Amino acid sequence: MPSREPTKQQMLQIRKILRVTKAFVDRQMYYPRRHVFLDKVVLGLLSKSLVVAQAVICLVDRSFPEEAFGLSRTLVEIAINLRYIANRSSELRAKRYVHYFAKVKMEWMRRGLKHYTWKESELRKMMPDYKKTAALARKYPDKYSWAKTRKQFKGGVASMAAELDSHERTPDGEAVKWEFDYDWIYFWTSQYVHANVASIDSHAWEPPKSWERFKPFSVLIAPHRGKHTAGLAVFNTGLYLHKVLVLAFRTLGTPYPDELSKPLEQLLTSMSKDEDDREKK
């Protein structure tokens, strides 16, 4: 994976890729089937991934590399969710994904009753579909997970990533898992999402060496730190957008066009080659 800043050419490439991909999707004039949850979820996650990707690159452009790297975790999570939904029982899983909104609404109600002087009767009147929402919310034993069931499945991102793939296999014929994506990339980017000590490393003040002038603390990323996260953020953006597109087009039943796949593959190859060349020196 990249350990230095992306080149100007690579930044131009990713910006063009995002523009072209958005324009392509818009030109297709997709019409989700009214009563099919899968169509809405796939297209919704595809749209979200493109907007998040643009936000990541915007942060890199404005010299916020670590914040961009942290935000790239959202792309990892979108890809893992989409893979799990598309893997098997797709319509059932998409329906469960959508109905989770009921759990969120009921959780807002619970927290409102806890922290404000609201009355439950008043909140019920504000929610015309209260009975249906409450019934749907009871399907979810964990308010933080749409996929967790009352059975054995734990339902977290780790569980979704560990599920054997129904479509992709290794050269040895074994079903693929996304454990590396969760164990390494998701965990790594999470350090920059949360306020962990790892996230303030580039902001930490260090005493000067004996020959340096004593300087007070200032809000500034140290010049020798943080830069590599710009390359990582761009690489994650390209890689997980590529994964999302593969999954989305497969689920929609349409081929993944070369005009979208080839530029992403070229960008990822370029960034990987730069890293290989650097290690050889």
Contacts in CASP RR format, 6 or more apart in sequence:
PFRMAT RR
TARGET T0000
AUTHOR 0000-0000-0000
METHOD contacts of the structure
MODEL  1
MPSREPTKQQMLQIRKILRVTKAFVDRQMYYPRRHVFLDKVVLGLLSKSL
VVAQAVICLVDRSFPEEAFGLSRTLVEIAINLRYIANRSSELRAKRYVHY
FAKVKMEWMRRGLKHYTWKESELRKMMPDYKKTAALARKYPDKYSWAKTR
KQFKGGVASMAAELDSHERTPDGEAVKWEFDYDWIYFWTSQYVHANVASI
DSHAWEPPKSWERFKPFSVLIAPHRGKHTAGLAVFNTGLYLHKVLVLAFR
TLGTPYPDELSKPLEQLLTSMSKDEDDREKK
1 232 0 8 1.000
1 235 0 8 1.000
1 272 0 8 1.000
1 275 0 8 1.000
2 228 0 8 1.000
2 231 0 8 1.000
2 232 0 8 1.000
2 234 0 8 1.000
2 235 0 8 1.000
2 271 0 8 1.000
2 272 0 8 1.000
2 274 0 8 1.000
2 275 0 8 1.000
3 228 0 8 1.000
3 232 0 8 1.000
3 275 0 8 1.000
3 278 0 8 1.000
4 227 0 8 1.000
4 228 0 8 1.000
4 231 0 8 1.000
4 274 0 8 1.000
4 275 0 8 1.000
4 278 0 8 1.000
5 65 0 8 1.000
5 227 0 8 1.000
5 228 0 8 1.000
5 230 0 8 1.000
5 231 0 8 1.000
6 14 0 8 1.000
6 60 0 8 1.000
6 230 0 8 1.000
6 231 0 8 1.000
6 234 0 8 1.000
6 235 0 8 1.000
6 271 0 8 1.000
7 274 0 8 1.000
9 270 0 8 1.000
10 234 0 8 1.000
10 267 0 8 1.000
10 270 0 8 1.000
10 271 0 8 1.000
11 57 0 8 1.000
11 60 0 8 1.000
11 61 0 8 1.000
11 234 0 8 1.000
13 263 0 8 1.000
13 266 0 8 1.000
13 267 0 8 1.000
13 270 0 8 1.000
14 57 0 8 1.000
14 234 0 8 1.000
14 237 0 8 1.000
14 238 0 8 1.000
14 267 0 8 1.000
15 57 0 8 1.000
16 263 0 8 1.000
17 238 0 8 1.000
17 241 0 8 1.000
17 260 0 8 1.000
17 263 0 8 1.000
17 264 0 8 1.000
17 267 0 8 1.000
18 50 0 8 1.000
18 53 0 8 1.000
18 54 0 8 1.000
18 57 0 8 1.000
18 241 0 8 1.000
20 259 0 8 1.000
20 260 0 8 1.000
20 263 0 8 1.000
21 50 0 8 1.000
21 241 0 8 1.000
21 245 0 8 1.000
21 260 0 8 1.000
22 50 0 8 1.000
24 257 0 8 1.000
24 259 0 8 1.000
24 260 0 8 1.000
25 46 0 8 1.000
25 47 0 8 1.000
25 50 0 8 1.000
30 39 0 8 1.000
30 43 0 8 1.000
30 252 0 8 1.000
32 39 0 8 1.000
32 40 0 8 1.000
32 43 0 8 1.000
33 39 0 8 1.000
36 91 0 8 1.000
37 91 0 8 1.000
37 94 0 8 1.000
37 95 0 8 1.000
37 97 0 8 1.000
37 98 0 8 1.000
38 85 0 8 1.000
38 90 0 8 1.000
38 91 0 8 1.000
38 94 0 8 1.000
38 251 0 8 1.000
39 252 0 8 1.000
40 94 0 8 1.000
40 98 0 8 1.000
41 85 0 8 1.000
41 94 0 8 1.000
41 97 0 8 1.000
41 98 0 8 1.000
42 82 0 8 1.000
42 85 0 8 1.000
42 86 0 8 1.000
42 94 0 8 1.000
42 247 0 8 1.000
42 248 0 8 1.000
42 251 0 8 1.000
42 252 0 8 1.000
43 248 0 8 1.000
43 252 0 8 1.000
45 78 0 8 1.000
45 81 0 8 1.000
45 82 0 8 1.000
45 244 0 8 1.000
45 248 0 8 1.000
46 244 0 8 1.000
46 245 0 8 1.000
46 248 0 8 1.000
48 78 0 8 1.000
49 75 0 8 1.000
49 78 0 8 1.000
49 79 0 8 1.000
49 240 0 8 1.000
49 241 0 8 1.000
49 244 0 8 1.000
50 241 0 8 1.000
52 71 0 8 1.000
52 74 0 8 1.000
52 75 0 8 1.000
52 78 0 8 1.000
53 75 0 8 1.000
53 237 0 8 1.000
53 238 0 8 1.000
53 241 0 8 1.000
55 71 0 8 1.000
56 68 0 8 1.000
56 71 0 8 1.000
56 72 0 8 1.000
56 75 0 8 1.000
56 233 0 8 1.000
56 234 0 8 1.000
56 236 0 8 1.000
56 237 0 8 1.000
57 68 0 8 1.000
57 234 0 8 1.000
57 237 0 8 1.000
59 65 0 8 1.000
59 67 0 8 1.000
59 68 0 8 1.000
59 71 0 8 1.000
59 233 0 8 1.000
60 68 0 8 1.000
60 230 0 8 1.000
60 231 0 8 1.000
60 233 0 8 1.000
60 234 0 8 1.000
65 226 0 8 1.000
65 227 0 8 1.000
65 228 0 8 1.000
65 229 0 8 1.000
65 230 0 8 1.000
65 231 0 8 1.000
65 233 0 8 1.000
66 192 0 8 1.000
66 199 0 8 1.000
66 202 0 8 1.000
66 221 0 8 1.000
66 226 0 8 1.000
66 229 0 8 1.000
67 192 0 8 1.000
68 229 0 8 1.000
68 230 0 8 1.000
68 233 0 8 1.000
68 234 0 8 1.000
69 189 0 8 1.000
69 192 0 8 1.000
69 229 0 8 1.000
69 230 0 8 1.000
69 232 0 8 1.000
69 233 0 8 1.000
69 236 0 8 1.000
70 189 0 8 1.000
70 190 0 8 1.000
70 192 0 8 1.000
70 193 0 8 1.000
70 233 0 8 1.000
71 193 0 8 1.000
71 233 0 8 1.000
72 189 0 8 1.000
72 232 0 8 1.000
72 233 0 8 1.000
72 236 0 8 1.000
72 237 0 8 1.000
72 240 0 8 1.000
73 185 0 8 1.000
73 186 0 8 1.000
73 189 0 8 1.000
73 190 0 8 1.000
73 192 0 8 1.000
73 193 0 8 1.000
75 236 0 8 1.000
75 237 0 8 1.000
75 240 0 8 1.000
75 241 0 8 1.000
75 244 0 8 1.000
76 181 0 8 1.000
76 185 0 8 1.000
76 186 0 8 1.000
76 189 0 8 1.000
76 236 0 8 1.000
76 240 0 8 1.000
77 157 0 8 1.000
77 186 0 8 1.000
78 240 0 8 1.000
78 244 0 8 1.000
79 181 0 8 1.000
79 240 0 8 1.000
79 243 0 8 1.000
79 244 0 8 1.000
79 247 0 8 1.000
80 157 0 8 1.000
80 160 0 8 1.000
80 161 0 8 1.000
80 178 0 8 1.000
80 181 0 8 1.000
80 182 0 8 1.000
80 186 0 8 1.000
81 97 0 8 1.000
81 157 0 8 1.000
81 160 0 8 1.000
82 244 0 8 1.000
82 247 0 8 1.000
82 248 0 8 1.000
82 251 0 8 1.000
83 160 0 8 1.000
83 161 0 8 1.000
83 165 0 8 1.000
83 178 0 8 1.000
83 243 0 8 1.000
83 247 0 8 1.000
84 93 0 8 1.000
84 147 0 8 1.000
84 160 0 8 1.000
84 163 0 8 1.000
85 93 0 8 1.000
85 94 0 8 1.000
85 97 0 8 1.000
85 251 0 8 1.000
86 247 0 8 1.000
86 250 0 8 1.000
86 251 0 8 1.000
87 163 0 8 1.000
87 165 0 8 1.000
87 166 0 8 1.000
87 167 0 8 1.000
88 166 0 8 1.000
90 251 0 8 1.000
93 147 0 8 1.000
96 139 0 8 1.000
96 146 0 8 1.000
96 147 0 8 1.000
97 146 0 8 1.000
97 147 0 8 1.000
99 136 0 8 1.000
99 139 0 8 1.000
100 140 0 8 1.000
100 146 0 8 1.000
102 132 0 8 1.000
102 133 0 8 1.000
102 134 0 8 1.000
102 135 0 8 1.000
102 136 0 8 1.000
102 137 0 8 1.000
102 140 0 8 1.000
103 136 0 8 1.000
103 137 0 8 1.000
103 139 0 8 1.000
103 140 0 8 1.000
103 143 0 8 1.000
103 146 0 8 1.000
105 127 0 8 1.000
105 133 0 8 1.000
105 137 0 8 1.000
106 133 0 8 1.000
106 134 0 8 1.000
106 137 0 8 1.000
107 143 0 8 1.000
109 120 0 8 1.000
109 123 0 8 1.000
109 127 0 8 1.000
112 118 0 8 1.000
112 123 0 8 1.000
113 120 0 8 1.000
113 123 0 8 1.000
124 130 0 8 1.000
127 133 0 8 1.000
140 146 0 8 1.000
140 148 0 8 1.000
141 148 0 8 1.000
141 149 0 8 1.000
141 150 0 8 1.000
142 148 0 8 1.000
142 155 0 8 1.000
145 155 0 8 1.000
145 156 0 8 1.000
147 153 0 8 1.000
147 155 0 8 1.000
147 156 0 8 1.000
147 159 0 8 1.000
147 160 0 8 1.000
148 154 0 8 1.000
148 155 0 8 1.000
148 156 0 8 1.000
149 155 0 8 1.000
153 159 0 8 1.000
157 182 0 8 1.000
157 186 0 8 1.000
158 182 0 8 1.000
160 178 0 8 1.000
161 177 0 8 1.000
161 178 0 8 1.000
161 179 0 8 1.000
161 181 0 8 1.000
161 182 0 8 1.000
161 186 0 8 1.000
162 177 0 8 1.000
162 178 0 8 1.000
162 179 0 8 1.000
162 182 0 8 1.000
163 177 0 8 1.000
164 175 0 8 1.000
164 176 0 8 1.000
164 177 0 8 1.000
165 175 0 8 1.000
165 176 0 8 1.000
165 177 0 8 1.000
165 178 0 8 1.000
166 175 0 8 1.000
167 250 0 8 1.000
168 175 0 8 1.000
168 176 0 8 1.000
169 175 0 8 1.000
169 176 0 8 1.000
170 176 0 8 1.000
185 236 0 8 1.000
189 236 0 8 1.000
190 196 0 8 1.000
191 198 0 8 1.000
191 199 0 8 1.000
192 198 0 8 1.000
192 199 0 8 1.000
192 229 0 8 1.000
193 199 0 8 1.000
201 225 0 8 1.000
202 221 0 8 1.000
202 222 0 8 1.000
202 225 0 8 1.000
202 226 0 8 1.000
203 219 0 8 1.000
203 221 0 8 1.000
203 222 0 8 1.000
205 217 0 8 1.000
206 222 0 8 1.000
208 214 0 8 1.000
208 215 0 8 1.000
231 271 0 8 1.000
234 271 0 8 1.000
235 268 0 8 1.000
235 271 0 8 1.000
238 264 0 8 1.000
238 267 0 8 1.000
238 268 0 8 1.000
239 268 0 8 1.000
241 264 0 8 1.000
242 261 0 8 1.000
242 264 0 8 1.000
242 265 0 8 1.000
242 268 0 8 1.000
245 256 0 8 1.000
245 260 0 8 1.000
245 261 0 8 1.000
245 264 0 8 1.000
246 256 0 8 1.000
246 261 0 8 1.000
249 255 0 8 1.000
249 256 0 8 1.000
249 257 0 8 1.000
250 256 0 8 1.000
END
